[in-house]
Structure formats: structure tokens, C-alpha cells
Amino acid sequence: MGQMLTDISLDPTDMTAGRVVEAAAAAERSGFDGVWIYDHFSGVTLGGDSISDPWPLLGAVAVMTGRISLGPLVANVTVRHPAHIAVAAATLQDLSGGRFVLGLGAGAGPGSPFSREMAMVGMTPEPAQARREMVMEAIDVIRRLWSGGGDSDGVHYSLHGAEGFPIPVPIPPIIVGANGPKMS
């Protein structure tokens, strides 16, 4: 049996960026193996007034820690284009010295309390099947970009002549957050 790892998830709602980074550093000092930061853009979604963006927070955590893994829990592919995610992940892999783990998820469905933040900015939540497809296509796009580019024609995302994207070393593991068996 392998070693059990213990990670911690940090909620950046109503927290200054400095407090979140200090919490991550404290988690490392306390023996945690990884730090995850929620990916939302409205604090109201999680019962607060505001929220800090996970990508710059993860960059700060990467340079302020030296051992723990780090990643978003989870990057929402319905509101973030996979090219953006691929570049951000490659940058974080570089900053962290190879400790980055990419968490991806399908985002909120219609009727979910998390869909409120999408409505605030004029986005419409997709049905479950479309969101599952988006996750699979996003993983394909990200992997293509990390292998040097190329073309891909998906229903939700396409690549045409993609080149010049950073390739992380090593390629980060990708985990998929799921609320049910259809996502597995």
C-alpha cells in the first residue's frame, strides 16, 4: 500500500491574497502534502463579499513554498478557455519547480447555486452532457498545446495552427473533479 498524502483546500473568499499565501506556507510547515485553491470569480457564490483569483495566488504559493504540491480545485473549463489554463499551468509548473497539479472541472449546471456567478457576467450554464464534453475537449486541447500544438476541431474548443505555447517540465498530472459517476 502506498503512502497516504494529506492535502488542504483553501477558500480565498473574503481573504487578502497575503493571508491565503501565508495559510499555504503554514500548511507546508504543518506537514500537509498539497494545497488547493478554489476557482471562482464571485465571493457571493461561497457566501462572502469577494474572492481572490486562484492563478496569481498559486503563483505566490509556488514561490513561497518549497515542498508541497499546489493546484486549482478545480479550474472551470466552462468559464476558462483551455489555452489560458494550459499557459497558466505551464507557468505555475515552472514557478513551483515541478510541484503543480492541474485540477479541472465541468463547472456549474443550470439551477446550481454556483451558476449564480455565471449569470452575473452574462454566461449561461451548459447542461451536464455538454459540460462533460467540454472537460474532455479541454484536456485534449491542453495536452496538444503541451506537446507542441497542432490542430483540433472539437464541438466546444478548436485549435488551428497553434504554436508558441509553453511546454511545462514535467507535464503536470491532471485530475478531474466530479460530483457523480458519469464524469469518471
N, C-alpha and C positions, 0 to 999 in steps of 0.2 A: 504494500500500500504506500502511496506517495505521501509526501509531506503536505499537511494541511496549511493553507495560506489564509490569512485574515486581512481583508480589505475594509476600508471605511468609505462611506459615501458622504460627501459634504454638500450641504444645501446652501448656495450663496444668496438666498433670499434675505434682504434687509441686512446684509453684512458688507462691510467695506472689503475691498479687494485685499488689503493688508491683513485683515482678520482671517480671511479664508486661507491665505498663503501661510500664515502663522499656524493655523489649525492643521494644515497639511504637514508642516515641519514638526509640530508636536506629535502628530500621528506617527511620523517616521521615528522620532525619538522614543516613542512608547512601544515600538516594536511591530506596528502594523506593516503589512507587506505591500499594500497598494492604496491609492487614493483615487476616488472617482468624484467628478463634479457634475451636477445636473446641468442639462442643456435646455433651458427655457429662456424666453425673452420678455416675459412679464412676471413680476413678483406676485401679482394678483392670483395667478394660476396656482401658486403654492401658499396662498394665504397671507402674502406680505404686500408691501408697498412698491418694492423694486427688487431687481435681481442683477447680479453681475454676470457678464458673458463668460462662459467656461473656457474659451480658447485662450484669451490673454491670461486668465487665472492659471491655466495649465502651464503656460509658458513660464510664469513666475514660479510655480511649484517646481517645474523642471530644474530651474537654476538654483533654487533654494534648498533642494534635497539632493541626496546622492545615492540612495539605495532603493527606495520604493518605486513600484510601477505607478503609472498615472494614466488617466484617460477620461473621456466624457461618458456620462451614464444617462442616456445614450444620445449620440448625435442623431438628430431627427432628419431623416432623408426627405421628408415631405416639405421641409422649410429651408434646408441647406442643400445646395447643389453638390453632387459628389466630387466635382472638380475642386470646389472650395475645401471640402473635407479632406481630399487627398493631399492638397498642398499644405493645409494646416497640420495634418497628421505627420507629413514628412518633416515639416519644420520642428514639430514637437519631438519627433524621434531624434533629430539632430541635437536639439537643446538638452534633451534628457540623457543623451549618451546611450540610447537604445532601450529605454525603460517604458516607452509609450505603448499603450494597448488601445486599439480603436474599438469603442463600443458604438454600435449602430442600432437604430430602432425605427419603427414604422410610424411613429407619431400618433397623434390623437385622431380618433374616429368621430364621426358625427354623434353628437349627444354626450361625448366625454367631457368632464369638467376641464380637461386640458385643452379642448378645442377652443375655449374662450379666447386664448391669446391669439389664435389664428384669426378669429373673427375680428379682433381689434385692429388688425392690419389688412383686412380685406381678403384674407385667404379662406378658402372653403375646404374643410376636411374631406379627404377622399374616403370611399368605402374600404372595408377591410381588405378585400381581394386586391384592389389597386395599390394599397399601401404595402402589402406583402410583395407584390411585383416590383414596387419601387425599391424596396430593400435589396432584392435580388439583383436588379439592374444597377443599383448604386454600387454594390460590391463588385460587379463586373467592370464598371467604369473605373472605379478606384484601382482595382488590380491591373487593368490595362494601362492606366496612367503610370502606375508604379513599375510597369515593365517596359516603359519607353513610349507609350502612346498607341496610336492606331485608330482604326475606325470601328464604330459600333452603332447600330441602329436599333434602339430599344423603343418601346412604347412611350416611356417617360423621359429617358435620357439618351442622348446621342453624342458620339464623338466623330469628328471629321477632321483628319489631318492633325490630330492632337500631338503636339511635341513641345519640348521645353519644360515639362513639368518635373519637379524634383522627385528623385527616387530615394526613398528612405533606406538607411542601412542600420540595422537589418530591417527587412519588411516587417512592420508591426503585425502582431496577431489581430484578428478581427473577431469580436464577439457580437452576437445579436441578442438584443433584449427582446423578450417575448412574454406575452400575457396568456398564451394558450398554445395548444399542440399544433395548430395549423402553421405557425411560424417556424417550427423546427424542421 
